[in-house]
Amino acid sequence: MNQYEIVDEYGYKDYSYLEKIIRKALEMEEVSNSLFTIIFIDDNKMQELNKEYRGIDRTTDVLSFAYEDNETKKFSTRFLGEIFVSIPKMIAQAKEYGHSEVRELSFLVVHGILHLLGYDHMKSSEDERIMFERQELVLNEFDETKRRT
């Protein structure tokens, strides 16, 4: 059974819809028996993390810290890692892209989960295409997170 915790350090409103999004993402990636944490933070905390771990002194929308770094899984439970989401950045991006906060937060969480599972859109344009295709497959399962064209 997959288990996760959402730690809301920011004080964001209702995000109960994420349960079905997370469940679908893990199901599509055939992940079972995993543990991970999602932490909602502000831009200041995100900037600190981004600077400390990536050497980039500005905020970003999502950072994932994967605990698995090899292909050989030795334990029955997978400890995937942590996903940090900047709520102010998410809200700004939802407005900028012209879609709902529900879609944007769902996108960022799925994006973070895929990073924890080893997807990396920074490696090549092919890897980016695959990762973003996987994200859309999950988000298109639900009316409130489908891309509006």
C-alpha positions, -999 to +999 in steps of 0.1 A: +000+000+000+013+035-009+014+060+019+021+096+018+018+126+040+010+162+031+026+187+054+010+221+049+035+246+063+019+273+042-017+270+053-032+264+019-069+258+014-086+225+005-064+201-014-083+169-007-087+163-044-049+154-045-057+120-031-072+107-063-045+124-084-017+108-064-034+074-065-038+076-103-001+087-108+012+058-087-012+033-104-001+044-138+035+041-128+028+007-112+041+018-079+030-001-048+041-001-012+058+033-012+063+061+012+068+098+005+060+133+018+046+164+001+054+197+018+037+230+010+059+260+017+063+297+009+087+313-016+113+322+010+117+286+021+117+274-015+144+300-024+165+287+005+162+251-006+168+260-043+200+279-033+213+253-009+207+222-031+208+235-066+229+267-063+201+288-078+193+318-056+156+322-065+123+305-058+109+277-080+076+259-082+086+224-071+116+205-058+119+168-054+144+150-033+145+113-043+158+088-017+162+060-043+193+064-065+197+030-079+179+005-101+181-024-076+153-021-050+163-042-020+133-035+003+097-043+000+087-007+009+100+020-014+110+052+004+106+076-025+115+109-009+101+144-005+083+169-027+084+206-018+058+228-035+058+266-033+022+276-029+027+313-039+045+302-070+018+277-078-009+303-074+010+328-097+016+301-123-021+291-124-030+327-131-002+331-157-012+299-175-049+307-173-060+276-155-072+267-120-051+262-089-065+227-088-048+219-121-016+236-113-011+220-079-021+186-093+005+192-121+032+201-097+025+171-074+025+146-103+056+163-117+073+158-083+062+122-080+076+114-115+109+130-104+109+108-073+105+078-096+135+087-117+120+108-146+142+137-155+131+162-181+165+180-179+184+151-194+172+153-230+143+165-251+131+129-254+131+124-216+112+157-213+086+145-239+081+112-220+078+129-186+053+155-197+033+129-216+031+108-184+019+139-165-008+147-190-020+110-189-027+114-152-042+148-153-065+140-183-082+113-162-101+140-142-123+168-154-109+194-130-073+188-141-077+183-179-059+208-200-083+233-215-075+242-251 
